[in-house]
Amino acid sequence: MVHFVVNLMIAVAWVFLGENPRFEDFVIGYIIGFVLMVICSPLLKSEQAYMRRTLALARFSFHFILLFLQSNWVLAIAVLRQPINTIEPNFVEYDIEGLSLLEFMLLTHCISLTPGTTSSYVSGDRSRLMIHAFDARDPDSVRKEIYEKLERPILAFTR
């Protein structure tokens, strides 16, 4: 948490070094502060968790945007070109046991934001999630894709 506060202070200082404060200056200052912290971390003997988690969050954000665009494209092609009898929408049960509330919320929101899938039901003990998938011919591949593309990257920056 201390690293995050220091990084924010560097970003705010960078904003006030310019004539007209803008959000772009804040982002540039944040990146400069992060790079400075990475360079100085061996000298300060600080923990690497902040850097690792911040980079994991940046990677997740980039990959989620790509996944979002790819899902839109695949869904549009399926709707426009595939015969309706070849699409098999179905509910898929997904195991979410062991996820914290934050991880669970991020996962369900990312699933719902990705076109073609929707989080539809959570079991009372919060161990299973029902997902409606646009094309779930192979439920195991749907589960594997959600784990590989969403859950594992989320866990990389939350743990």
N, C-alpha and C positions, 0 to 999 in steps of 0.2 A: 504494500500500500504506500510505503514511503517513496518508492521509486515512481509510482504513478503521480503522486503529488509533486515531486521534484520535476518530473517531465511536464506537468501542467504549468508549473511556475516558469519554466523555460519558455514554453509556448506563449504564455501571457506576456512575458518580458519581450519576446520577439514581436508580438503584436504592437506593443507600445513603442517600439523602436522606429516604426514607420510613421508616416504623416497621417494617413487615413486608416484607422483600424478596419480590417476586413476579415472575414472568416477564412479566406485563402491564406492570409498571413498566419492565422492560428494553426492551420494544418501544417504549413511549412515549418513553423516554430516547433510544433509537436514532433515532426519528423527529425528536425535538427537536434532537438533534445534527446530523442531516442537514440540517434546515431552517436551523440556525445556520451550517453550512458553506456552504450555498447563498447565504445572505445575505452572509456574510463573504468569499466567494471573490473578488469583485472587489478587495477591500481587500488580500487576501493574495497576489494575483496567482498563484493556484494553478491547476493544470491542471483542466480540466472533465471529464476522462475518468472520474474516480470518480463524479461526479454523474450523468453520462450513462449509465454502465454500471449503476449502482444503479437508476436509474429504468427502464432497459430490462429489468432483472431483475424488477422489480416488475410492469411491464406484461406480461412473458412469463408470470409466475406467475398473474396474473389471467386472461389469455387462455387459458392452458392449463387452468385450472379450468373455464372456460366451455366450452372444446373438449371436455373430458372429460365434462361433463354433457350437452352436445349429442350427443356420440357415443353415450352411453348411451341417450339418448332415441331417436335414429334407429335404433339397433340393436334396441331393444325393440319399436318400431313395426314394423320390418321382419320380425322374428321372429313377432310376433303377427298381423300383417295381410297381409303380402305373400305371394302364392303362391310356393311353393318353386321353381318352374321359372323365375321372373323374377329370382331372385338368382343372380349369377354370381361366385362366389368364384374368385380366381386369384392367382397369384404375379406381382408386379410388380418389375422391376429398377430400382433407384434409384442414381444416381451420387453417391458420397460422397467423391470425390477432392478433395483439398485441405483436408479437415477435420482439425483436430487430434484427438488421442486424446480429450480432454475433450469436444469438440464432437460427435465421433462417438458417444461413450458417452451423452451427454445425448440426442442425436437418437434413437438406437436404444431407449433406455429410454422416452422419451416416446411413440414409435411403439407400443411394446408395451403401455404403460399406457393408451393410447387404445383403447377397445373397438372391435372390428371390424378392427383391424390388428395384425400381429405381425411383428417382425423375426425372420427365420428363418435367414438365411445371410449371411455376409460373405465376399467373395472373399479369396483368399490375400494379394493385394497391397493389400487394404483400399481398393479403389477402387469397389466395387459392393456394394450391399446388396440382398438379396432380401427382399421384404415380402409377407406373405400378407394380402390384403385380403378382407374379407367380401363386398363387392360391388365388383368391379373391371371393370365393363362397359367403362369407358373408362380404360385404364391411364395415359394422359397427364393426365387430370384428377386421378387419385390422386397422381401425382408432383407436379403443380402445387399441390395442396392441402397436401401434406407440406412442400413448399418454402415456400409462403406462410405457413402456420400454425405450422410448427415450426422448420424450419432457419433461415429468415431472422430470426425473433425470437431464436433461440439465438445466432446470430452477432452480433446487436446488443449483447448484453452480454458476449460472450466476446472480442470484438475491439475 
